[in-house]
Amino acid sequence: MDMDGLKRQAAARALEYVRDGMKLGLGTGSTAKHFVELLGQRVSAGLNVIGVPTSEATRAAAESLGIRLTTLDDIDRLDLTVDGADEINPALDVIKGGGGALLREKIVATASDRMIVIADDSKWADILGRFPLPIEVVPFGLAATRRAIGRAFAQSGVSGQMVLRKGEGGHVFVTDGGHWIVDAHLGQIGDVSGLAGRLASIPGVVEHGLFIGVVSMAILAGPQGIRVVERR
């Protein structure tokens, strides 16, 4: 089965945890897109749910499928968020943000009672960092922010190239919130909690792609089948 097929398998398994009447966080990215599509099929068949999208792309997709949407201004908690992940370690700490929606994804995830991440099994890693760490930043004072990020890396015992993300046509990628993303190629992150705290304390950093202690379950699809890993 190809990679896209594996992603769809993981999305289909996550759908088994959705119940009638649930308030759902709807993730962003290629794997989450499969979940939204499959959820739309269930909604067409009579499932009653309401969703909060984590990006404008997900909003448009959900609306086209007839999924009712709301915002976190109108409801205070979500029952479940289902989203993809760029990298997952055995503690279920993850790197997210490859799709550029990390800020909204983290807001929605932390407003949820549970979060399930879905992925093909190539995303599993003993140590996070192989996938570049996205860091969402304010455009103003970018050079100063990058210097502060570099100091946070040094204090955390990591180093690597920082690359300003580009979008279509080679222009700077702009998030739904109007920010930019710096992708940090770190290789391995030994102390994810320490690095997360140091990045969060930098004024020019809006958010980072380390999701620590947020994920309840990972559903990983591979050639040998589905593997479900729950937080201990």
SEPA-46618 format. One record per residue (C-alpha): x, y, z; residue number from 1. Coordinates in steps of 0.02 Angstrom, whole numbers, plus 50000, padded with zeros to 5 digits. Last residue first. Example, Ala and Ser with C-alpha at 12.3 -4.5 7.8 and 13.67 -1.06 7.14 Angstrom:
SEPA-46618
<r><u>50684</u><v>49947</v><w>50357</w><num>2</num></r>
<r><u>50615</u><v>49775</v><w>50390</w><num>1</num></r>
//
This chain:
SEPA-46618
<r><u>50051</u><v>50281</v><w>51493</w><num>232</num></r>
<r><u>49997</u><v>50376</v><w>51337</w><num>231</num></r>
<r><u>49919</u><v>50258</v><w>51213</w><num>230</num></r>
<r><u>50001</u><v>50179</v><w>51060</w><num>229</num></r>
<r><u>49893</u><v>50101</v><w>50925</w><num>228</num></r>
<r><u>49979</u><v>50004</v><w>50785</w><num>227</num></r>
<r><u>49887</u><v>49972</v><w>50623</w><num>226</num></r>
<r><u>49946</u><v>49845</v><w>50494</w><num>225</num></r>
<r><u>50108</u><v>49760</v><w>50441</w><num>224</num></r>
<r><u>50137</u><v>49880</v><w>50296</w><num>223</num></r>
<r><u>50117</u><v>50027</v><w>50415</w><num>222</num></r>
<r><u>49982</u><v>50132</v><w>50495</w><num>221</num></r>
<r><u>50014</u><v>50225</v><w>50657</w><num>220</num></r>
<r><u>49877</u><v>50281</v><w>50776</w><num>219</num></r>
<r><u>49946</u><v>50386</v><w>50917</w><num>218</num></r>
<r><u>49848</u><v>50415</v><w>51078</w><num>217</num></r>
<r><u>49829</u><v>50543</v><w>51216</w><num>216</num></r>
<r><u>49934</u><v>50683</v><w>51139</w><num>215</num></r>
<r><u>49959</u><v>50843</v><w>51240</w><num>214</num></r>
<r><u>50103</u><v>50801</v><w>51357</w><num>213</num></r>
<r><u>50226</u><v>50893</v><w>51244</w><num>212</num></r>
<r><u>50179</u><v>50964</v><w>51073</w><num>211</num></r>
<r><u>50341</u><v>51036</v><w>51005</w><num>210</num></r>
<r><u>50301</u><v>51140</v><w>50850</w><num>209</num></r>
<r><u>50339</u><v>51311</v><w>50920</w><num>208</num></r>
<r><u>50229</u><v>51463</v><w>50954</w><num>207</num></r>
<r><u>50228</u><v>51653</v><w>50937</w><num>206</num></r>
<r><u>50415</u><v>51674</v><w>50954</w><num>205</num></r>
<r><u>50466</u><v>51857</v><w>50952</w><num>204</num></r>
<r><u>50456</u><v>51874</v><w>51142</w><num>203</num></r>
<r><u>50566</u><v>51720</v><w>51178</w><num>202</num></r>
<r><u>50501</u><v>51628</v><w>51332</w><num>201</num></r>
<r><u>50412</u><v>51493</v><w>51231</w><num>200</num></r>
<r><u>50577</u><v>51444</v><w>51149</w><num>199</num></r>
<r><u>50659</u><v>51414</v><w>51318</w><num>198</num></r>
<r><u>50513</u><v>51310</v><w>51382</w><num>197</num></r>
<r><u>50505</u><v>51201</v><w>51227</w><num>196</num></r>
<r><u>50694</u><v>51174</v><w>51232</w><num>195</num></r>
<r><u>50687</u><v>51114</v><w>51411</w><num>194</num></r>
<r><u>50539</u><v>51000</v><w>51378</w><num>193</num></r>
<r><u>50619</u><v>50924</v><w>51223</w><num>192</num></r>
<r><u>50784</u><v>50884</v><w>51308</w><num>191</num></r>
<r><u>50877</u><v>50768</v><w>51189</w><num>190</num></r>
<r><u>50825</u><v>50849</v><w>51025</w><num>189</num></r>
<r><u>50908</u><v>50761</v><w>50879</w><num>188</num></r>
<r><u>50946</u><v>50816</v><w>50700</w><num>187</num></r>
<r><u>50921</u><v>51002</v><w>50732</w><num>186</num></r>
<r><u>50858</u><v>51071</v><w>50567</w><num>185</num></r>
<r><u>50759</u><v>51222</v><w>50629</w><num>184</num></r>
<r><u>50617</u><v>51283</v><w>50518</w><num>183</num></r>
<r><u>50578</u><v>51468</v><w>50542</w><num>182</num></r>
<r><u>50396</u><v>51508</v><w>50509</w><num>181</num></r>
<r><u>50318</u><v>51679</v><w>50474</w><num>180</num></r>
<r><u>50163</u><v>51758</v><w>50549</w><num>179</num></r>
<r><u>49999</u><v>51824</v><w>50478</w><num>178</num></r>
<r><u>49886</u><v>51714</v><w>50585</w><num>177</num></r>
<r><u>49841</u><v>51600</v><w>50439</w><num>176</num></r>
<r><u>50029</u><v>51576</v><w>50418</w><num>175</num></r>
<r><u>50136</u><v>51669</v><w>50290</w><num>174</num></r>
<r><u>50267</u><v>51576</v><w>50187</w><num>173</num></r>
<r><u>50399</u><v>51696</v><w>50122</w><num>172</num></r>
<r><u>50393</u><v>51705</v><w>49932</w><num>171</num></r>
<r><u>50482</u><v>51576</v><w>49824</w><num>170</num></r>
<r><u>50338</u><v>51567</v><w>49700</w><num>169</num></r>
<r><u>50232</u><v>51466</v><w>49820</w><num>168</num></r>
<r><u>50294</u><v>51460</v><w>49998</w><num>167</num></r>
<r><u>50460</u><v>51490</v><w>50084</w><num>166</num></r>
<r><u>50506</u><v>51443</v><w>50261</w><num>165</num></r>
<r><u>50646</u><v>51542</v><w>50342</w><num>164</num></r>
<r><u>50785</u><v>51416</v><w>50372</w><num>163</num></r>
<r><u>50877</u><v>51390</v><w>50537</w><num>162</num></r>
<r><u>51027</u><v>51273</v><w>50525</w><num>161</num></r>
<r><u>51073</u><v>51166</v><w>50673</w><num>160</num></r>
<r><u>51120</u><v>51158</v><w>50855</w><num>159</num></r>
<r><u>51065</u><v>51068</v><w>51011</w><num>158</num></r>
<r><u>51125</u><v>51068</v><w>51192</w><num>157</num></r>
<r><u>50973</u><v>51155</v><w>51265</w><num>156</num></r>
<r><u>51069</u><v>51312</v><w>51313</w><num>155</num></r>
<r><u>51142</u><v>51317</v><w>51137</w><num>154</num></r>
<r><u>50970</u><v>51300</v><w>51059</w><num>153</num></r>
<r><u>50899</u><v>51438</v><w>51168</w><num>152</num></r>
<r><u>51045</u><v>51549</v><w>51115</w><num>151</num></r>
<r><u>51005</u><v>51514</v><w>50931</w><num>150</num></r>
<r><u>50823</u><v>51557</v><w>50962</w><num>149</num></r>
<r><u>50877</u><v>51723</v><w>51037</w><num>148</num></r>
<r><u>50983</u><v>51759</v><w>50882</w><num>147</num></r>
<r><u>50835</u><v>51713</v><w>50772</w><num>146</num></r>
<r><u>50723</u><v>51831</v><w>50868</w><num>145</num></r>
<r><u>50846</u><v>51974</v><w>50847</w><num>144</num></r>
<r><u>50855</u><v>51941</v><w>50660</w><num>143</num></r>
<r><u>50665</u><v>51931</v><w>50648</w><num>142</num></r>
<r><u>50635</u><v>52099</v><w>50731</w><num>141</num></r>
<r><u>50460</u><v>52116</v><w>50660</w><num>140</num></r>
<r><u>50407</u><v>51962</v><w>50561</w><num>139</num></r>
<r><u>50329</u><v>51881</v><w>50716</w><num>138</num></r>
<r><u>50383</u><v>51700</v><w>50731</w><num>137</num></r>
<r><u>50314</u><v>51524</v><w>50714</w><num>136</num></r>
<r><u>50447</u><v>51393</v><w>50751</w><num>135</num></r>
<r><u>50441</u><v>51233</v><w>50649</w><num>134</num></r>
<r><u>50561</u><v>51096</v><w>50705</w><num>133</num></r>
<r><u>50640</u><v>51008</v><w>50556</w><num>132</num></r>
<r><u>50600</u><v>50820</v><w>50555</w><num>131</num></r>
<r><u>50747</u><v>50719</v><w>50620</w><num>130</num></r>
<r><u>50725</u><v>50808</v><w>50785</w><num>129</num></r>
<r><u>50631</u><v>50691</v><w>50901</w><num>128</num></r>
<r><u>50716</u><v>50539</v><w>50977</w><num>127</num></r>
<r><u>50652</u><v>50360</v><w>50961</w><num>126</num></r>
<r><u>50559</u><v>50408</v><w>50803</w><num>125</num></r>
<r><u>50389</u><v>50358</v><w>50730</w><num>124</num></r>
<r><u>50339</u><v>50463</v><w>50577</w><num>123</num></r>
<r><u>50380</u><v>50320</v><w>50457</w><num>122</num></r>
<r><u>50232</u><v>50228</v><w>50537</w><num>121</num></r>
<r><u>50103</u><v>50322</v><w>50435</w><num>120</num></r>
<r><u>50014</u><v>50450</v><w>50541</w><num>119</num></r>
<r><u>49867</u><v>50489</v><w>50653</w><num>118</num></r>
<r><u>49874</u><v>50592</v><w>50812</w><num>117</num></r>
<r><u>49733</u><v>50574</v><w>50937</w><num>116</num></r>
<r><u>49701</u><v>50715</v><w>51060</w><num>115</num></r>
<r><u>49588</u><v>50703</v><w>51211</w><num>114</num></r>
<r><u>49490</u><v>50822</v><w>51323</w><num>113</num></r>
<r><u>49519</u><v>50961</v><w>51197</w><num>112</num></r>
<r><u>49559</u><v>51146</v><w>51223</w><num>111</num></r>
<r><u>49745</u><v>51104</v><w>51221</w><num>110</num></r>
<r><u>49727</u><v>51027</v><w>51049</w><num>109</num></r>
<r><u>49631</u><v>51176</v><w>50978</w><num>108</num></r>
<r><u>49761</u><v>51304</v><w>51034</w><num>107</num></r>
<r><u>49902</u><v>51188</v><w>50978</w><num>106</num></r>
<r><u>49830</u><v>51165</v><w>50804</w><num>105</num></r>
<r><u>49796</u><v>51351</v><w>50788</w><num>104</num></r>
<r><u>49979</u><v>51389</v><w>50821</w><num>103</num></r>
<r><u>50048</u><v>51241</v><w>50723</w><num>102</num></r>
<r><u>49957</u><v>51278</v><w>50560</w><num>101</num></r>
<r><u>50104</u><v>51283</v><w>50439</w><num>100</num></r>
<r><u>50080</u><v>51111</v><w>50362</w><num>99</num></r>
<r><u>50244</u><v>51048</v><w>50433</w><num>98</num></r>
<r><u>50185</u><v>51116</v><w>50600</w><num>97</num></r>
<r><u>50194</u><v>50967</v><w>50716</w><num>96</num></r>
<r><u>50332</u><v>50882</v><w>50814</w><num>95</num></r>
<r><u>50267</u><v>50756</v><w>50939</w><num>94</num></r>
<r><u>50282</u><v>50697</v><w>51119</w><num>93</num></r>
<r><u>50195</u><v>50530</v><w>51127</w><num>92</num></r>
<r><u>50321</u><v>50464</v><w>51256</w><num>91</num></r>
<r><u>50376</u><v>50338</v><w>51123</w><num>90</num></r>
<r><u>50419</u><v>50479</v><w>51000</w><num>89</num></r>
<r><u>50311</u><v>50550</v><w>50860</w><num>88</num></r>
<r><u>50364</u><v>50652</v><w>50707</w><num>87</num></r>
<r><u>50270</u><v>50754</v><w>50577</w><num>86</num></r>
<r><u>50102</u><v>50731</v><w>50661</w><num>85</num></r>
<r><u>49923</u><v>50723</v><w>50598</w><num>84</num></r>
<r><u>49767</u><v>50781</v><w>50687</w><num>83</num></r>
<r><u>49614</u><v>50716</v><w>50778</w><num>82</num></r>
<r><u>49547</u><v>50824</v><w>50919</w><num>81</num></r>
<r><u>49421</u><v>50754</v><w>51043</w><num>80</num></r>
<r><u>49287</u><v>50808</v><w>51164</w><num>79</num></r>
<r><u>49310</u><v>50994</v><w>51137</w><num>78</num></r>
<r><u>49293</u><v>51124</v><w>51273</w><num>77</num></r>
<r><u>49234</u><v>51306</v><w>51292</w><num>76</num></r>
<r><u>49111</u><v>51326</v><w>51151</w><num>75</num></r>
<r><u>49064</u><v>51487</v><w>51059</w><num>74</num></r>
<r><u>49231</u><v>51577</v><w>51060</w><num>73</num></r>
<r><u>49317</u><v>51411</v><w>51027</w><num>72</num></r>
<r><u>49236</u><v>51415</v><w>50856</w><num>71</num></r>
<r><u>49097</u><v>51320</v><w>50766</w><num>70</num></r>
<r><u>49078</u><v>51208</v><w>50616</w><num>69</num></r>
<r><u>48947</u><v>51090</v><w>50547</w><num>68</num></r>
<r><u>49019</u><v>50964</v><w>50424</w><num>67</num></r>
<r><u>48934</u><v>50976</v><w>50254</w><num>66</num></r>
<r><u>49080</u><v>50910</v><w>50152</w><num>65</num></r>
<r><u>49119</u><v>51077</v><w>50069</w><num>64</num></r>
<r><u>49116</u><v>51159</v><w>50242</w><num>63</num></r>
<r><u>49244</u><v>51034</v><w>50306</w><num>62</num></r>
<r><u>49363</u><v>51065</v><w>50160</w><num>61</num></r>
<r><u>49351</u><v>51254</v><w>50175</w><num>60</num></r>
<r><u>49380</u><v>51250</v><w>50363</w><num>59</num></r>
<r><u>49526</u><v>51131</v><w>50341</w><num>58</num></r>
<r><u>49610</u><v>51251</v><w>50221</w><num>57</num></r>
<r><u>49572</u><v>51399</v><w>50337</w><num>56</num></r>
<r><u>49663</u><v>51308</v><w>50475</w><num>55</num></r>
<r><u>49635</u><v>51217</v><w>50639</w><num>54</num></r>
<r><u>49451</u><v>51181</v><w>50609</w><num>53</num></r>
<r><u>49326</u><v>51172</v><w>50755</w><num>52</num></r>
<r><u>49198</u><v>51037</v><w>50723</w><num>51</num></r>
<r><u>49018</u><v>50990</v><w>50762</w><num>50</num></r>
<r><u>48951</u><v>50814</v><w>50763</w><num>49</num></r>
<r><u>48788</u><v>50726</v><w>50718</w><num>48</num></r>
<r><u>48818</u><v>50570</v><w>50612</w><num>47</num></r>
<r><u>48677</u><v>50549</v><w>50485</w><num>46</num></r>
<r><u>48752</u><v>50462</v><w>50332</w><num>45</num></r>
<r><u>48814</u><v>50628</v><w>50261</w><num>44</num></r>
<r><u>48902</u><v>50656</v><w>50427</w><num>43</num></r>
<r><u>48987</u><v>50487</v><w>50410</w><num>42</num></r>
<r><u>49049</u><v>50532</v><w>50236</w><num>41</num></r>
<r><u>49110</u><v>50701</v><w>50300</w><num>40</num></r>
<r><u>49207</u><v>50611</v><w>50437</w><num>39</num></r>
<r><u>49296</u><v>50511</v><w>50302</w><num>38</num></r>
<r><u>49347</u><v>50672</v><w>50213</w><num>37</num></r>
<r><u>49399</u><v>50757</v><w>50375</w><num>36</num></r>
<r><u>49504</u><v>50606</v><w>50424</w><num>35</num></r>
<r><u>49588</u><v>50601</v><w>50253</w><num>34</num></r>
<r><u>49631</u><v>50785</v><w>50269</w><num>33</num></r>
<r><u>49710</u><v>50749</v><w>50437</w><num>32</num></r>
<r><u>49840</u><v>50643</v><w>50347</w><num>31</num></r>
<r><u>49886</u><v>50775</v><w>50217</w><num>30</num></r>
<r><u>49886</u><v>50923</v><w>50336</w><num>29</num></r>
<r><u>49774</u><v>51011</v><w>50460</w><num>28</num></r>
<r><u>49674</u><v>50947</v><w>50607</w><num>27</num></r>
<r><u>49490</u><v>50952</v><w>50650</w><num>26</num></r>
<r><u>49449</u><v>50977</v><w>50834</w><num>25</num></r>
<r><u>49287</u><v>50888</v><w>50873</w><num>24</num></r>
<r><u>49132</u><v>50920</v><w>50977</w><num>23</num></r>
<r><u>49043</u><v>50753</v><w>50993</w><num>22</num></r>
<r><u>48856</u><v>50726</v><w>50977</w><num>21</num></r>
<r><u>48869</u><v>50554</v><w>50899</w><num>20</num></r>
<r><u>49032</u><v>50468</v><w>50940</w><num>19</num></r>
<r><u>49205</u><v>50475</v><w>50860</w><num>18</num></r>
<r><u>49331</u><v>50346</v><w>50921</w><num>17</num></r>
<r><u>49306</u><v>50234</v><w>50768</w><num>16</num></r>
<r><u>49354</u><v>50383</v><w>50659</w><num>15</num></r>
<r><u>49532</u><v>50364</v><w>50721</w><num>14</num></r>
<r><u>49542</u><v>50194</v><w>50635</w><num>13</num></r>
<r><u>49487</u><v>50272</v><w>50470</w><num>12</num></r>
<r><u>49619</u><v>50408</v><w>50485</w><num>11</num></r>
<r><u>49756</u><v>50278</v><w>50511</w><num>10</num></r>
<r><u>49698</u><v>50182</v><w>50357</w><num>9</num></r>
<r><u>49691</u><v>50344</v><w>50257</w><num>8</num></r>
<r><u>49872</u><v>50382</v><w>50302</w><num>7</num></r>
<r><u>49923</u><v>50208</v><w>50249</w><num>6</num></r>
<r><u>49837</u><v>50231</v><w>50080</w><num>5</num></r>
<r><u>49928</u><v>50395</v><w>50053</w><num>4</num></r>
<r><u>50093</u><v>50310</v><w>50089</w><num>3</num></r>
<r><u>50064</u><v>50174</v><w>49959</w><num>2</num></r>
<r><u>50000</u><v>50000</v><w>50000</w><num>1</num></r>
//
